Amino acid sequence: MIQQVITSGWEDYELLATGDGLRTERFGEHIITRAEPNVLWAGGKASSHPAVAVFQAGEWKVTHELKKWKVTWKECTFNLKLTPFRHVGIFPEQAANWQWLGTKISNAIASGRTVRVLNLFAYTGGASMVSALAGAEVCHVDASKGVVQWASENARASGVPADRIRWIVDDVRKFVAREVKRGAKYDLILLDPPVFGRGTKGEVWRLEEDLASLLKSVAQLYSAEPLGFLLNFYATEVYPEAIARMAQQIMPSFQLELAELCLSESKSEALFQTGYIVRA
């Protein structure tokens, strides 16, 4: 049985309810309802929570103008906004990974070693900020210029020293290939790839087809004393066990674990599975 890694929420976030193809959440002072194809069950009490914004049928409907607002997780500040893809700029289930990451880096720093982190498909910077605030040197890579700018705004709002994170806008595969040629080395490598995506020049990414070759390149970037590995992935056509087995074969020096990443509803405490992680 696959183990579960659970994020229960924090002061600025709650998963209030799921049901009828919807998930209702509180991000700071705002309640948001979004269509969720994985919610196949009926009911819950999602409809009883008044939402300021609802995403259904490919668009947002808002009760009043909602531009940007902020939420915090520990030392990290996130600037949120409604996007055309139903996201708001944070995947709250990742808090379980942030906790794991911050502890791993802090312990390594306390032992006297330096830590270099490579964060690939890095989105709005949660893992990058946690790593930097724990004392690591971070390289943050994403193909979207706008998303990298968003991440850098979050880092400034969180008080991350300007020289602690290196911001890169590039296709992940091309960047990793160049880093291999340059002989770059990292102690901890994070990946959060989409199932499908495009690079800076329209390069097509398909997880099932491209992940193995990327991981083979990533494996060449580890330092002599690797600290850890984290692969996060969401809905895919292949079994998660297959991805975990492939990763273990490519990185035999790690003892990798596969787990479901879950959120816990604040009232019912029912678990909502959001994706999978492979980590060491």
Buried (B, 14 or more C-beta within 10 A) or exposed (E): EEEEBBBBBEEBBBBBBBBBBBBBBBBBEBBBBBBBEBBEEEEBBBBEBEBBBBBEEEEBEBEEEBEEBBBBBBEBBBBBEBBEEBBBBBBBBBBBBBBBBBEBBBEBBEEEEEBBBBBBBBBBBBBBBBBBBBBBBBBBBBBBEEBBBBBBBBBEBBEBEEEBBEBBBBBBBBBBBEBBEEEBBBBBBBBBBBEEBEBBEEBEBBBEEBBBEBBEBBBBBBBEEBBBBBBBBBEBEEEBEEBBBBBBEBBEEBEBBBBBBBBBBBEEEBBBBBBBBBBB
